[in-house]
Amino acid sequence: MVSGGGRVSERDKSIIAWAGALDQAEELKPRHHIFAKDELPWLHLEDGLPRYELFPQDVLESLGLDGTTRGEHLK
């Protein structure tokens, strides 16, 4: 199910939401960076958090996805 103009995706037991779609998003702390392969040349995230080309494997498995297609979690 996708609602909020594609900002929230619900699949099985997982919910993925854009941080900008949440109230008080500043209270959330990131655990990793996804889609690092698409990082802009001027963006340098040097916070020591794990970086993934797409999604971390455990997240993919929990969603029942293989991770080969960006946006696959929104289906």
ZISULRA-V968061 format. One record per run of one state. SS is the DSSP state (@ for helix, = for strand, . for the rest). FROM is the first residue (numbers start at 1). TO is the last residue. If there is no record, write none. Layout:
ss:SS from:FROM to:TO
ss:SS from:FROM to:TO
//
This chain:
ss:. from:1 to:1
ss:= from:2 to:3
ss:. from:4 to:7
ss:= from:8 to:11
ss:. from:12 to:13
ss:= from:14 to:17
ss:. from:18 to:18
ss:@ from:19 to:21
ss:. from:22 to:24
ss:@ from:25 to:27
ss:. from:28 to:31
ss:= from:32 to:33
ss:. from:34 to:35
ss:@ from:36 to:38
ss:. from:39 to:49
ss:= from:50 to:51
ss:. from:52 to:56
ss:@ from:57 to:63
ss:. from:64 to:71
ss:@ from:72 to:74
ss:. from:75 to:75
//
